[in-house]
Amino acid sequence: MSQVCTGSSGAGGVRRSMGHLSDRTTMLTCAVLVSAAVLVVGLNLLPSDHALHVGDATVSLLGKYFCYMLLALAVDLIWGYLGILSLGHGAFFALGGYAMGLYLNAQGTNIDGWQAWLGHFPLMALAVVLAPGLLALVFGWLAFRSRVTGVYFSIITQAMTFALMLAFNRNEMGVGGSTGLTRFSELLGMPLNSHAMTVALFVASVLAVLLAFVICRMMTTSRLGRVCIATRDAEARTRFLGYRVEHVKLAVFVVSAVMAGIAGALYVPQVGIINPGSFAPLFSIEVVVWVALGGRATLFGALIGALVVNWLKTVLTTEMPDAWLFMLGGLFVVVTMALPQGIAGLAASMRRQKGGAVHE
Amino acid sequence: MSETLNRLRDMARPDRVFDFMVPDRSPVDVRHGPILYMEDVTVSFDGFRAIDRLNLTIDDGELRCIIGPNGAGKTTMMDIITGKTRPDSGQVWFGSRHNLLRLSEPEVASLGIGRKFQKPTVFEALTVFENLELAMAGDRRVWATFMARLDHEGRARLDEVLETIGLEAERDRRSGVLSHGQKQWLEIGMLLMQRPRLLLIDEPVAGMTEQEMHRTANLLNRLAGQQSVVVVEHDMGFVRSIARHVTVLHQGSVLAEGSMDAVAADSRVREVYLGAEEERHA
């Protein structure tokens, strides 16, 4: 117990030392995100023989990174602030992705049955929110009501995503079996591989990250955010103060799951495929590594972590495909041993040293 | 539209159909004297009688110290009052209106009984101010908590409590860096934010320095009068410095009650508790 407390109050320490910069942090992160997006779109507009031209493929790749950043944000919200380590967030991501995949699949072809319903954009949008949201609601209600916490919760989230992977692998599910859904042609009447669509999806992903970041920021800086931190560090004490800890956890968990679902829905058209691999337990664990590397309970740390790890993954899997899993494992070990507060914590402690221990 | 909906919702509320489901939120009634009344309370754990036909009354605004050797049932007594443990028999009333044995832990807390545990558990990652803010009485539902803003009245109450517990200077410091004594005061402050009528305080000065003990004594003395305070304490010097009225528990029932001097002179008390204490000190 005491060990858990020290660990988490350490993460809280990061948050605190940034506390009085709260609005500057929000503004700064939003400014960086917006300028990055403007830069990418601007460089994409340059003639293709220009030295600084950014091709459609790169724009699409960056769009994918932004989807991962949104997923990392979702995980940081519940892990960093509530101490709930979900090792199954890939499931919510994949459910959102499948809703989008089924929609794309139904475009330009005649499909019967329940899949046809998802061929309508508003219904698909509803499914992207409701499928992960309802799963999180039912799963979270059962788990939190029974006061399942800590490593036990992590294990059952792994079981959940594994069970879904097995289910989605079955051809009888009607969602493409083990190959999943692919060969999409168009979205909202526009071909998916067109230049305009690539840029539009990239911009949509950036906007989604921006919106989610602001919402997370609003939640974590409100009194609810402080109740979350209190719950993370001393759950019984928070309950004794009269807060319905289960309700707080459930609400934040559902918000987080919906964010993950939206990330999945934006991911699928940019990658062009969704298959049961997204439900794989390993993927969900990878997401946790992104957040751990970036720094828990900072939100912007999750964004940095997702970007850095996925960029590394892209580079390494093309250069040295065999080395990647060793790198990932090594990263996790290094972060746990040497950087318990991640990149964000490192930056904060460097600033504190420069400032001559002004805080506290 | 929404009005119809509200009316429908009202009709469906179980407490509107069955009278006994209406939560009794009426204020505590102390016109007949005591704020806490325990009669013939007995609890056994696996045959061991932790509390044995205990009778105890606390008057409104009183500061009462409860002493007794280890295993005398002090903590169990607090557990019964706060609804954590249910007695096998007996009665516990808060004022003359509320039967505490029928209420759950949160209900007892919302009636105005605050309890401070031995080990200070403040939220270390939050500042002193934020700790007090979380403890403030108010709507604790998720959406209300998300939308909550500190109003003028709340801020005034916060400042008032900060001043009472003497932590104004530590207001924006992370509570994790406070000293042990300061954490204890902060926790008392968190209880005060809920405007309790009765405070149960378990060993407030364990591990405190002489100076901190002195400040704690002043704090508790100031609190009495505005609310009733029950202090369970081992440290006899401390009890002597604050107590006007002392109850000695022994083997789950009251052994003696009265002023500190009268109690200290009681031969049975000397035998089971004070004598042993003095021998140990000698």
Contacts between the chains, C-beta under 8 A, distances in Angstrom:
chain1	res1	chain2	res2	distance
A	5	B	124	7.2
A	8	B	125	7.3
A	9	B	124	4.6
A	9	B	125	4.9
A	9	B	176	5.6
A	11	B	125	7.9
A	12	B	124	7.3
A	12	B	125	2.6
A	12	B	126	7.6
A	13	B	125	6.9
A	13	B	174	7.4
A	13	B	176	7.9
A	15	B	125	7.0
A	16	B	125	6.5
A	16	B	127	7.6
A	16	B	174	5.5
A	219	B	146	6.7
A	222	B	145	7.4
A	222	B	146	5.2
A	222	B	147	7.6
A	222	B	148	7.1
A	223	B	133	6.8
A	223	B	134	7.3
A	223	B	145	5.2
A	223	B	146	7.3
A	223	B	148	4.3
A	224	B	142	6.7
A	224	B	145	4.5
A	224	B	146	4.1
A	224	B	148	7.8
A	226	B	123	7.9
A	226	B	126	5.9
A	226	B	130	5.3
A	226	B	133	7.2
A	226	B	134	5.9
A	227	B	134	6.4
A	227	B	145	5.7
A	229	B	123	6.8
A	229	B	125	5.3
A	229	B	126	6.2
A	230	B	123	4.5
A	230	B	126	6.6
A	230	B	134	5.8
A	232	B	125	7.9
A	233	B	123	5.7
A	233	B	124	6.2
A	233	B	125	5.6
A	234	B	121	5.4
A	234	B	123	6.1
A	237	B	121	4.7
A	237	B	123	7.3
A	238	B	123	7.8
A	238	B	134	7.8
A	240	B	105	7.7
A	240	B	109	7.3
A	241	B	134	6.2
A	241	B	135	5.7
A	241	B	140	7.9
A	241	B	190	7.5
A	242	B	106	5.8
A	242	B	109	6.1
A	242	B	110	6.6
A	242	B	140	5.0
A	242	B	194	8.0
A	243	B	134	7.8
A	243	B	140	5.0
A	243	B	145	7.4
A	244	B	140	6.6
A	244	B	141	7.2
A	244	B	142	7.5
A	247	B	141	7.2
A	247	B	142	5.1
A	248	B	142	5.7
A	248	B	145	7.5
A	251	B	142	4.6
A	360	B	173	6.9
A	360	B	174	6.9
A	360	B	177	6.2
